[in-house]
Amino acid sequence: MSHDHSHKHSSADAEIRARALESLLIEKGLITTDMIDEVVRQYEEDIGPMNGARVIARAWTDPAYRSWLLQDGTAAIAEMGYTGQEGTSMVILENTPTTHNVVVCTLCSCYPWPVLGLPPNWYKSYAYRSRVVREPRKVLREFGLTLDESIEVRVWDSNSEIRYLVLPERPHGTDEHSFDELAALVTRDSMIGVATL
């Protein structure tokens, strides 16, 4: 696993600037904290993860796309219109009946924004970043996911050059589901690997 986390601007500097801008806009009465919270919630839970869910649903329904996605995640995702600096080098990790993948960024919070939106707070927390590498099964159980001991758990460390997206197994009994119905089954947490469907 690579640990190169060089960034053009430090995330601490960006956070300081963002907080200063937020405070100024609130002070001027242009926005409220409730407005900011709602936008963040939408990008964390709805807008961003829905992009990834569409990628997953297409992979489940289109074998040629699935092969392309696993071979060149960046190009396959870009073809659907999901691009950006935080998604310039995407690697897709396929869950199988014998292998479960989980993603972390051990040094900061590298995350595939074009397909997952904003990273959740727990993904950025020191506890998750440090523990999931050492004791992945225990951390997954804390998320409510208990895997059979026969399933290999692989932990992947995102960095400034590579972002990972988990391709969950398609749930049984969904052969008749439409594309939109399949996409609605996919969660952000399943694409990080801390949940299944």
Backbone torsions as a table, in degrees:
resi	resn	phi	psi	omega
1	MET	NA	133.7	179.6
2	SER	-83.2	146.9	178.4
3	HIS	-124.6	28.7	177.5
4	ASP	-80.5	110.3	-177.7
5	HIS	-120.1	36.4	178.9
6	SER	-68.0	137.3	179.1
7	HIS	-132.0	149.5	179.5
8	LYS	-66.1	-39.7	177.7
9	HIS	-126.4	141.2	-179.4
10	SER	-69.1	143.6	179.8
11	SER	-65.4	-28.6	177.9
12	ALA	-65.7	-41.7	178.3
13	ASP	-63.1	-43.9	-179.8
14	ALA	-63.4	-39.7	179.9
15	GLU	-66.2	-39.5	178.5
16	ILE	-63.2	-44.7	179.0
17	ARG	-63.4	-42.6	-179.2
18	ALA	-63.2	-42.9	179.4
19	ARG	-65.8	-38.0	178.3
20	ALA	-64.9	-43.3	178.3
21	LEU	-64.4	-43.3	178.4
22	GLU	-59.1	-46.1	-179.6
23	SER	-61.8	-41.7	179.6
24	LEU	-64.4	-44.3	-179.8
25	LEU	-65.4	-37.5	177.2
26	ILE	-67.7	-44.5	-179.8
27	GLU	-60.0	-37.1	-179.8
28	LYS	-80.3	-4.4	178.6
29	GLY	77.3	16.5	-179.0
30	LEU	-82.3	-27.2	177.5
31	ILE	-143.4	167.1	175.0
32	THR	-122.4	163.6	177.3
33	THR	-63.9	-33.4	177.2
34	ASP	-62.8	-39.8	178.4
35	MET	-62.8	-43.7	180.0
36	ILE	-64.0	-45.6	-179.8
37	ASP	-59.1	-39.8	-178.8
38	GLU	-68.6	-41.2	177.7
39	VAL	-63.1	-45.4	178.8
40	VAL	-60.9	-44.3	179.3
41	ARG	-59.3	-44.1	-179.5
42	GLN	-62.1	-43.0	-178.8
43	TYR	-73.0	-31.0	177.1
44	GLU	-73.6	-40.3	-168.4
45	GLU	-109.7	-24.4	-172.8
46	ASP	-117.8	-72.3	-169.9
47	ILE	-59.6	-58.8	-177.7
48	GLY	-61.5	-55.5	-179.3
49	PRO	-60.8	-25.3	178.8
50	MET	-67.2	-32.3	175.1
51	ASN	-60.2	-50.3	178.8
52	GLY	-61.4	-38.8	179.5
53	ALA	-62.0	-36.9	177.4
54	ARG	-67.3	-38.2	176.4
55	VAL	-61.3	-45.8	-178.9
56	ILE	-64.3	-46.1	-179.9
57	ALA	-60.2	-39.2	178.7
58	ARG	-66.4	-39.9	178.5
59	ALA	-63.3	-34.9	179.3
60	TRP	-71.2	-27.6	-172.9
61	THR	-106.5	-11.1	-175.2
62	ASP	-131.3	97.5	-176.3
63	PRO	-57.3	-36.6	179.1
64	ALA	-66.3	-41.6	178.1
65	TYR	-65.4	-40.9	179.0
66	ARG	-58.3	-46.0	178.8
67	SER	-61.1	-45.0	179.2
68	TRP	-62.5	-44.0	-179.9
69	LEU	-58.9	-44.0	-179.2
70	LEU	-71.0	-28.6	-179.0
71	GLN	-84.0	-42.2	-177.5
72	ASP	-144.1	78.9	-176.5
73	GLY	-56.9	-39.7	-178.0
74	THR	-59.4	-51.0	-177.9
75	ALA	-67.2	-42.5	-178.3
76	ALA	-64.2	-40.0	178.4
77	ILE	-70.4	-41.6	179.2
78	ALA	-61.6	-34.2	179.6
79	GLU	-61.7	-25.8	177.0
80	MET	-87.8	-0.1	176.4
81	GLY	94.3	8.0	-177.9
82	TYR	-102.3	97.9	-178.3
83	THR	-134.3	171.0	177.5
84	GLY	152.8	166.5	-175.8
85	GLN	-56.4	-36.1	-178.4
86	GLU	-82.6	10.1	179.4
87	GLY	-139.3	28.2	-175.9
88	THR	-78.4	-15.8	177.1
89	SER	-142.2	90.0	-174.8
90	MET	-102.1	131.7	174.9
91	VAL	-117.0	130.2	-178.2
92	ILE	-100.1	131.2	-177.8
93	LEU	-110.0	116.5	-175.2
94	GLU	-91.1	120.9	171.8
95	ASN	-76.5	142.9	179.3
96	THR	-133.5	175.4	177.0
97	PRO	-61.3	-19.1	-177.8
98	THR	-113.6	-5.0	-177.1
99	THR	-136.9	132.2	175.9
100	HIS	-123.8	129.2	-179.2
101	ASN	-105.2	144.2	175.6
102	VAL	-138.5	143.3	-173.6
103	VAL	-112.9	144.6	177.4
104	VAL	-148.7	163.5	165.9
105	CYS	-125.8	106.1	-170.3
106	THR	-71.6	-23.9	-175.8
107	LEU	-102.7	-22.7	178.3
108	CYS	-152.3	-116.0	-180.0
109	SER	-151.1	44.5	176.6
110	CYS	-58.7	131.9	-166.5
111	TYR	-156.8	142.2	-177.4
112	PRO	-81.8	78.3	-175.5
113	TRP	-53.5	-41.0	-176.9
114	PRO	-60.3	-27.2	-178.5
115	VAL	-112.0	-11.4	-179.9
116	LEU	-126.4	-1.9	-179.1
117	GLY	72.8	-148.8	-178.8
118	LEU	-77.1	143.7	177.8
119	PRO	-69.8	139.4	176.8
120	PRO	-68.2	157.0	-178.4
121	ASN	-57.7	-39.3	-177.7
122	TRP	-63.7	-31.6	179.9
123	TYR	-65.7	-32.6	-178.9
124	LYS	-85.6	-11.9	-173.8
125	SER	-70.4	147.3	177.9
126	TYR	-60.9	-38.3	-177.9
127	ALA	-59.5	-48.8	179.4
128	TYR	-64.9	-48.5	-175.2
129	ARG	-60.5	-34.5	-177.7
130	SER	-89.2	-35.3	-172.1
131	ARG	-84.2	-35.3	-173.4
132	VAL	-64.3	-25.4	177.4
133	VAL	-74.9	-41.6	-176.2
134	ARG	-79.5	-39.8	-174.7
135	GLU	-138.6	64.9	-173.7
136	PRO	-59.9	-40.3	-178.2
137	ARG	-64.2	-39.1	179.3
138	LYS	-65.9	-44.0	178.8
139	VAL	-63.9	-43.0	178.7
140	LEU	-61.6	-39.1	177.0
141	ARG	-61.5	-36.2	178.4
142	GLU	-65.7	-25.5	174.5
143	PHE	-85.2	-2.5	180.0
144	GLY	93.3	12.7	-178.1
145	LEU	-112.6	109.0	176.2
146	THR	-108.4	119.4	-178.2
147	LEU	-103.5	144.9	175.4
148	ASP	-59.1	144.2	-178.7
149	GLU	-61.2	-20.6	179.9
150	SER	-75.3	-13.5	-179.2
151	ILE	-88.0	126.2	177.5
152	GLU	-76.4	131.3	176.9
153	VAL	-103.6	123.0	178.5
154	ARG	-113.2	128.6	179.1
155	VAL	-105.6	129.4	-177.0
156	TRP	-116.6	131.2	-176.1
157	ASP	-100.3	104.9	176.2
158	SER	-64.7	155.2	175.8
159	ASN	-147.4	-172.9	-175.1
160	SER	-67.2	-14.9	-178.0
161	GLU	-105.9	-28.0	-176.5
162	ILE	-129.4	131.2	173.1
163	ARG	-115.9	144.8	-177.9
164	TYR	-113.1	148.9	173.8
165	LEU	-136.1	129.5	179.3
166	VAL	-84.7	132.5	172.5
167	LEU	-96.4	99.9	-178.9
168	PRO	-66.2	158.4	173.1
169	GLU	-68.1	141.1	177.1
170	ARG	-69.4	130.6	-179.3
171	PRO	-63.3	143.5	175.4
172	HIS	-63.2	148.6	176.6
173	GLY	81.2	16.8	-178.7
174	THR	-112.0	16.8	-177.6
175	ASP	-59.2	-31.7	-177.6
176	GLU	-93.9	0.7	-179.3
177	HIS	-69.8	144.2	174.3
178	SER	-76.1	168.9	176.7
179	PHE	-55.4	-48.0	-178.6
180	ASP	-64.7	-36.9	177.8
181	GLU	-66.2	-38.9	177.2
182	LEU	-65.8	-46.2	-179.9
183	ALA	-58.9	-36.0	-179.4
184	ALA	-67.1	-20.1	178.8
185	LEU	-78.7	-23.4	-172.4
186	VAL	-82.2	130.0	179.1
187	THR	-110.8	158.2	175.4
188	ARG	-55.8	-46.0	-176.1
189	ASP	-64.0	-31.7	177.8
190	SER	-70.3	-27.1	179.7
191	MET	-84.6	-11.4	171.0
192	ILE	-93.4	-29.3	177.5
193	GLY	104.8	8.0	178.3
194	VAL	-92.1	4.4	178.1
195	ALA	-150.1	163.8	169.9
196	THR	-120.7	179.9	-178.5
197	LEU	-99.0	NA	NA
